[in-house]
Amino acid sequence: MMLSTLHSGRVHPDELRTSFALAMSHMYKNEVPLYGNLVHIVQSENNEILMSNSNTMPPDSRERLTLERHGAIRLGKAEELYTVRRIFALLGMQPVGYYDLSVAGLPVHATCFRSIDTKSLAVNPFRVFTTLLRPELIRSPAAHDLALQLLQRRNIFSQELLRMLDVAEAVGGQLRVEQAEIFICEALRTFSWAPLAEASQTEYQLLQAENPILADIASFRTAHINHLTPRALDIDAARAAMAAEGMPVKDLIEGPPRRKWPILLRQTSFLALEEKIQFKSRDTPPPFGEENAKKNVGNLVDGSHKARFGEIEERGAAVTPAGRALYDKLLESSMHEAGCQRTSPEAVDDTFRAYPDTWDELRKQELVYVKYSFTGKLPSSALLASELGKPVVSPSIIESLIEDGYLGTSPITYEDFLPFSAAGIFQSNLSRNSKPLQVGESQQAARQADMVGLEHALGCSVIDPDVLYARAQEESLESSLLNLKSLLIR
């Protein structure tokens, strides 16, 4: 993609984000060819749905759908998260939400870097789910100390990348075209795959025995992206197509069950690939003599690592705090039904019948966030026109405007993540020793959350996603009412 500039001669963050996301997708296709097959499958399934429902999605939304991806990276130390936050800031992406994955026995917590402006999201909603290691949750003292030693030795950022960050920040956070091209190239190095491990085989095995995600974080010289995720309009159909193509597909779809009105996020994946890597040979003492010792430093040991996979997602409506509370309550109930381990499809389907599944119920019970739009129809009632002239329009009048066809309503898309779903994907693709959450442990796990620690590492506060959704809802209502009022005044 050719970068263009603003009047200032600098690249807009939205355009830089799109170029970066496309470059990352191209890189990941080269590193994991099966991901390219996955994208083709999802786009084919999406096109079939769009062809059979030609009037349901405007052209700009179709373009967004084709571009849409989320990725995931895993960081090992606070300094890495701080610099990654600076990288994503140039792409117009801010840290949104706090995710405590200790609830699934993983020694990490996370945030999501994404755009927070509705117009920027419409251009390209690229997101990166970013986890940070929490050393205090590593149970083995030996694994704890080894992980910190390995992480302390590494630097995942090039000097040229750091220079570009300084240059951009000195002029308000934007780069010229030639600088932007350098920035993208250097940033991709940070997230690329390096099959030469920094750990020895014995060190890797020690970390792996403690937790596979710990081995993935601490054993390598880059913060390699471990999956990229295209958005499917029908995840069940896309998953079936993946299986038909012979992909090793995850055994279930994480998140809510299939619904008439999808909510939140549903995810599944092809299983992580066993990839060849090499370990540095530090396991045995070198033969006697200084010369032999120097020769031994270059010895490498063949091995393998399992971490990178291809995920697909289906995004539904963003839910309000009341909607999320109901979701969490039903999720907990379905876990009990499944025997206090993980949810089963049968338990989820049965339990979630209690969650309303018509648009009117979801909207009127304020379980989801709503995008309002002016339909173009003018009120004929003088009383209604009078009510619209007041500084604050009452909820009852807004409801009348909806019922009489003056205001349209639609769901606001959920742009974020679910900790249980993320953990479920991680466990399917990494775990041999990860400890699943037991029902009844949720309160104890909650006490392990450390949002303050994550924010300290970021160097800023995380943004509450509910604030963003509520703002988007309010702005859409204000804009629609303003359009309606302006026509009445004429």
C-alpha positions in Angstrom: 0.0 0.0 0.0 1.3 3.4 -1.0 1.3 5.9 1.9 0.0 9.4 1.3 0.3 12.4 3.5 -1.7 15.1 5.2 -1.3 18.8 4.4 1.5 18.8 7.0 3.4 16.2 4.9 2.9 13.6 7.5 1.1 10.2 7.5 -2.3 10.1 9.3 -2.4 7.4 12.0 -5.3 5.7 10.4 -3.4 5.2 7.1 -0.2 4.2 9.0 -2.3 1.6 11.0 -3.7 0.1 7.8 -0.3 -0.1 6.1 1.1 -1.7 9.3 -1.7 -4.2 9.6 -1.4 -5.2 5.9 2.4 -5.6 6.2 2.0 -7.7 9.4 -0.6 -9.9 7.6 1.8 -10.4 4.7 4.6 -11.3 7.0 2.5 -13.8 8.9 1.3 -15.4 5.7 5.0 -16.0 4.8 5.8 -17.3 8.3 2.6 -19.5 8.7 1.3 -20.4 5.2 -1.7 -22.0 6.7 -2.9 -18.6 7.9 -3.1 -17.5 4.2 -5.4 -20.5 3.6 -7.5 -19.5 6.6 -8.0 -16.0 5.3 -9.1 -17.4 1.9 -11.6 -19.7 3.6 -13.1 -16.9 5.7 -13.3 -14.4 2.9 -15.0 -17.0 0.6 -17.6 -17.8 3.3 -18.1 -14.1 4.0 -18.6 -13.4 0.3 -21.3 -16.1 0.0 -23.2 -14.6 2.9 -22.9 -11.1 1.4 -24.1 -12.2 -2.0 -27.2 -13.8 -0.5 -27.8 -10.7 1.7 -26.7 -8.0 -0.8 -28.5 -5.1 1.0 -27.4 -5.8 4.5 -23.9 -4.2 4.4 -22.8 -1.0 2.8 -19.6 -1.0 0.6 -17.5 0.8 3.2 -18.4 -1.9 5.8 -17.5 -4.6 3.4 -14.1 -3.0 2.9 -13.6 -2.9 6.6 -14.6 -6.5 6.9 -11.9 -7.6 4.4 -9.3 -5.6 6.2 -10.3 -6.5 9.7 -7.8 -8.4 11.8 -6.8 -8.7 15.4 -3.4 -10.0 16.5 -1.8 -11.1 19.7 1.6 -10.6 21.2 3.2 -11.7 24.5 5.7 -9.5 26.3 8.0 -10.4 29.2 8.9 -7.2 31.0 7.5 -3.8 31.8 10.0 -1.9 29.6 8.7 -3.9 26.6 5.1 -3.0 27.2 6.0 0.7 27.6 7.8 0.8 24.2 5.0 -1.2 22.5 2.5 1.3 23.8 4.6 4.0 22.1 4.6 2.0 18.8 0.8 1.5 18.8 0.2 5.2 19.7 1.7 6.2 16.3 -0.9 3.9 14.8 -3.7 5.6 16.6 -4.2 2.7 19.0 -4.7 3.1 22.8 -4.7 0.5 25.6 -8.4 -0.4 26.2 -9.6 -2.7 29.0 -7.8 -4.8 31.6 -7.8 -8.6 31.3 -6.7 -10.9 34.2 -5.8 -14.3 32.7 -4.7 -15.7 36.1 -8.3 -16.9 36.3 -7.2 -19.6 33.9 -3.9 -20.4 35.5 -1.9 -18.3 33.2 0.8 -16.0 34.7 -0.1 -13.0 32.6 -2.5 -10.1 32.3 -3.3 -8.0 29.3 -4.8 -5.0 27.5 -6.1 -4.5 24.0 -4.5 -1.8 21.8 -7.1 -0.4 19.4 -8.6 2.8 18.0 -11.0 4.6 20.3 -12.7 6.8 17.8 -15.7 5.5 15.8 -14.5 7.1 12.5 -11.0 5.5 12.9 -12.6 2.2 13.7 -14.6 2.4 10.5 -11.4 3.0 8.5 -9.6 0.0 10.0 -10.4 -1.6 13.4 -7.0 -3.4 13.7 -6.5 -4.6 17.3 -3.6 -6.2 19.2 -4.3 -8.3 22.3 -1.1 -7.7 24.3 -0.2 -9.8 27.4 2.5 -9.1 29.9 4.2 -11.7 32.1 3.5 -11.5 35.8 6.6 -13.1 37.4 5.0 -13.1 40.9 2.6 -15.7 39.6 5.3 -18.2 38.5 5.2 -20.9 41.1 8.6 -22.5 40.5 11.5 -20.4 42.0 13.9 -21.9 39.4 11.6 -21.1 36.5 10.9 -17.6 37.9 14.6 -16.8 38.2 15.5 -18.3 34.8 12.7 -16.4 33.0 13.9 -13.1 34.5 17.5 -13.8 33.5 16.6 -14.6 29.9 14.3 -11.6 29.6 16.9 -9.2 31.1 19.4 -10.2 28.4 17.2 -9.5 25.4 16.3 -6.3 23.6 13.4 -6.7 21.1 13.6 -3.2 19.6 16.1 -2.0 17.1 17.9 1.3 17.6 16.4 2.6 14.4 12.9 1.8 15.6 13.5 3.7 18.9 14.9 6.6 16.8 11.7 6.7 14.7 9.6 6.8 17.9 11.6 9.7 19.2 11.3 11.6 15.9 7.6 11.1 15.7 6.9 12.1 19.3 9.0 15.2 18.9 6.5 16.5 16.3 3.2 15.4 17.8 3.2 11.7 17.0 3.3 11.6 13.1 5.9 10.6 10.6 6.8 11.6 7.0 6.3 8.9 4.3 9.9 7.9 4.2 10.1 7.7 8.0 6.8 5.7 8.2 8.3 3.1 5.8 11.3 2.7 8.0 9.1 2.6 11.1 6.9 -0.2 9.7 9.9 -2.3 8.6 11.7 -1.9 12.0 8.5 -2.5 14.0 7.8 -5.7 12.1 11.2 -7.1 13.2 10.0 -6.9 16.8 7.0 -9.0 16.0 8.6 -11.4 13.5 9.5 -15.1 14.2 13.0 -16.0 15.2 13.5 -19.8 15.2 16.7 -19.6 17.1 15.9 -19.7 20.8 17.8 -17.6 23.3 17.3 -20.4 25.9 19.1 -23.7 25.9 17.0 -26.8 25.5 17.2 -27.6 29.1 16.2 -24.1 30.1 13.3 -24.2 27.6 12.1 -27.5 29.1 12.2 -26.0 32.6 10.1 -23.1 31.6 7.7 -25.4 29.6 7.2 -27.6 32.6 6.1 -24.6 34.6 3.8 -23.2 31.9 3.9 -23.3 28.1 3.1 -19.7 27.8 6.1 -18.9 30.0 8.4 -20.8 27.6 6.9 -18.9 24.7 7.5 -15.5 26.3 10.9 -16.0 27.7 12.8 -18.3 25.3 13.0 -16.1 22.2 14.6 -12.9 21.0 11.4 -11.3 19.6 7.9 -10.8 20.7 6.7 -12.8 17.8 3.0 -12.4 16.8 1.4 -15.7 17.7 -1.8 -15.4 15.7 -3.8 -13.1 13.4 -7.5 -13.3 13.2 -9.9 -12.5 10.3 -13.5 -11.7 11.1 -16.1 -14.2 10.0 -19.8 -13.3 9.5 -20.7 -16.9 10.4 -18.1 -18.6 12.5 -19.9 -21.9 12.5 -19.9 -22.1 8.7 -16.2 -20.9 8.6 -15.2 -23.5 11.2 -16.9 -26.3 9.1 -15.1 -25.1 6.0 -11.8 -25.2 7.9 -12.4 -28.7 8.9 -13.4 -29.7 5.4 -10.1 -28.3 4.2 -8.3 -30.7 6.6 -7.2 -28.0 9.1 -6.7 -29.3 12.7 -9.6 -27.3 14.2 -10.1 -26.5 17.8 -12.8 -28.7 19.3 -15.2 -25.9 20.3 -16.1 -22.3 19.7 -15.3 -20.0 22.6 -17.8 -17.4 23.8 -21.6 -17.2 23.7 -23.6 -19.8 21.8 -25.0 -19.2 18.3 -27.8 -16.6 18.5 -30.2 -14.7 16.3 -28.7 -11.5 17.6 -25.0 -12.2 18.3 -23.4 -10.6 21.3 -19.8 -10.0 22.3 -17.3 -12.3 20.7 -17.0 -15.9 19.4 -13.6 -17.4 18.6 -12.0 -20.6 17.4 -8.8 -21.5 15.7 -6.7 -24.1 13.9 -4.4 -25.7 16.4 -0.9 -24.4 17.0 1.8 -25.7 14.7 4.8 -27.7 15.8 7.6 -25.6 14.4 11.3 -26.5 14.1 13.6 -24.3 16.2 17.2 -24.4 17.4 18.5 -24.0 20.9 21.8 -22.6 21.9 24.0 -25.3 23.5 24.6 -24.3 27.1 23.5 -27.7 28.6 26.9 -29.4 28.8 30.3 -28.1 29.8 32.6 -27.7 26.8 35.7 -29.9 26.3 38.8 -28.7 28.2 40.8 -25.9 26.7 39.9 -22.3 25.7 39.9 -23.0 22.0 37.4 -25.9 22.3 35.3 -23.7 24.6 35.0 -21.1 21.9 34.1 -23.7 19.2 31.3 -25.1 21.5 29.6 -21.7 21.7 28.4 -22.0 18.2 26.9 -25.4 18.6 23.1 -25.6 18.1 20.6 -28.2 19.1 17.5 -29.0 17.0 14.1 -28.9 18.7 10.5 -27.7 18.2 8.1 -25.2 19.7 4.3 -25.1 19.6 2.7 -21.7 19.9 1.6 -20.0 16.7 -1.9 -20.6 15.3 -4.6 -19.1 13.1 -7.8 -17.8 14.8 -11.2 -16.7 13.4 -13.7 -14.5 15.2 -17.4 -13.5 14.9 -18.2 -10.2 16.6 -21.6 -9.3 17.9 -23.1 -6.4 19.8 -21.3 -4.7 22.6 -23.2 -5.3 25.9 -23.8 -2.8 28.7 -22.7 -3.5 32.3 -26.1 -5.0 32.9 -25.7 -7.2 29.8 -22.2 -8.3 30.8 -23.4 -9.1 34.3 -26.1 -11.4 32.9 -23.5 -13.0 30.5 -21.1 -13.6 33.4 -23.8 -15.1 35.5 -24.9 -17.5 32.8 -21.3 -18.4 32.0 -20.7 -19.3 35.6 -23.9 -21.4 35.7 -22.9 -23.2 32.5 -19.5 -24.1 34.0 -21.3 -25.6 37.0 -23.4 -27.6 34.5 -20.3 -28.8 32.8 -18.8 -30.2 36.0 -16.8 -27.2 37.3 -14.1 -27.4 34.6 -14.9 -25.9 31.3 -18.1 -25.0 29.5 -19.7 -27.5 27.2 -21.7 -26.5 24.1 -24.8 -28.3 25.5 -24.5 -26.6 28.9 -24.0 -23.2 27.2 -26.9 -23.6 24.8 -29.3 -24.6 27.6 -28.2 -22.0 30.1 -28.1 -19.0 27.7 -31.7 -19.4 26.7 -32.2 -17.0 29.6 -30.4 -14.3 27.6 -33.0 -12.3 25.5 -32.5 -12.9 21.8 -34.7 -10.4 20.1 -33.6 -6.9 19.2 -36.4 -5.2 21.0 -35.8 -7.1 24.2 -32.0 -6.4 24.1 -32.5 -2.7 23.4 -35.4 -2.1 25.8 -33.8 -4.0 28.7 -30.6 -1.9 28.0 -28.5 -5.1 27.7 -26.7 -3.8 24.6 -25.3 -0.5 23.3 -27.3 1.1 20.5 -26.3 3.0 17.4 -29.1 5.5 16.5 -29.7 6.9 13.0 -32.2 9.4 11.5 -34.3 7.6 8.9 -35.3 10.8 7.1 -39.0 10.6 8.0 -40.3 13.8 9.6 -42.7 13.8 12.6 -46.2 14.9 11.7 -47.2 15.4 15.4 -46.9 19.0 16.6 -46.6 17.7 20.1 -43.7 15.5 19.1 -42.0 18.5 17.3 -42.5 20.5 20.5 -40.8 17.9 22.6 -37.9 17.8 20.3 -37.4 21.5 20.8 -36.6 21.0 24.5 -32.9 20.9 25.6 -33.2 17.3 26.8 -35.4 14.8 25.0 -37.0 12.4 27.4 -36.5 8.6 27.0 -40.3 8.2 26.3 -40.1 10.6 23.3 -37.0 8.7 22.0 -38.9 5.5 22.2 -41.8 7.0 20.4 -39.4 8.2 17.6 -38.2 4.7 17.3 -41.6 3.0 17.3 -42.9 5.5 14.7 -39.9 5.0 12.4 -38.2 8.4 12.8 -35.1 6.9 14.4 -33.4 3.7 13.4 -31.4 1.5 15.8 -28.7 -1.1 15.3 -26.1 -2.8 17.5 -22.7 -1.2 18.2 -20.0 -3.8 17.4 -18.0 -5.2 20.3 -14.4 -4.2 19.7 -12.8 -5.9 22.7 -12.2 -9.4 24.2 -13.3 -11.9 26.8 -10.8 -13.2 29.2 -12.3 -16.7 29.4 -12.4 -17.0 25.6 -8.8 -15.8 25.3 -7.6 -18.2 27.9 -9.5 -21.0 26.2 -7.8 -20.3 22.9 -4.4 -20.1 24.7 -5.0 -23.4 26.6 -6.0 -25.2 23.4 -2.9 -24.1 21.6 -0.3 -24.2 24.4 -1.3 -26.1 27.4 -0.1 -29.3 28.7 0.3 -28.1 32.3 -1.9 -24.9 32.5 -4.3 -25.1 35.4 -7.9 -24.4 34.4 -10.2 -22.3 36.6 -12.4 -24.1 39.0 -15.8 -22.6 39.7 -15.6 -21.0 43.2 -12.1 -19.7 42.5 -13.3 -16.6 40.7 -13.3 -14.4 43.8 -9.8 -15.6 44.7 -8.6 -15.0 41.2 -10.1 -11.6 41.1 -7.9 -10.6 44.1 -4.9 -11.5 42.0 -5.7 -8.9 39.4 -3.2 -6.1 39.1 -4.4 -3.4 36.9 -2.3 -0.9 38.8 0.8 -2.9 37.9 -0.1 -3.1 34.2 -0.8 0.7 34.1 2.5 1.4 35.7 4.2 -0.7 33.0 2.3 1.1 30.3 3.0 4.5 31.7 -0.6 5.5 31.4 -4.1 4.4 32.4 -6.1 1.8 30.5 -9.3 3.1 29.0 -12.7 1.7 30.2 -14.3 0.2 27.1 -17.8 0.9 28.6 -17.0 4.6 28.5 -16.2 4.3 24.8 -19.4 2.4 23.9 -21.6 4.7 26.0 -20.0 7.7 24.3 -20.6 6.2 20.8 -24.2 5.6 21.7 -24.7 9.1 23.0 -23.0 10.7 20.0 -25.1 8.7 17.6 -28.3 9.8 19.4 -27.3 13.4 19.5 -26.4 13.4 15.9 -29.7 11.8 14.8 -31.7 14.2 16.9 -29.8 17.1 15.5 -30.5 16.0 12.0 -34.2 15.6 12.8 -34.4 19.0 14.5 -32.6 20.8 11.7 -35.2 19.5 9.2 -38.1 20.6 11.5 -36.7 24.1 11.7 -36.7 24.6 7.9 
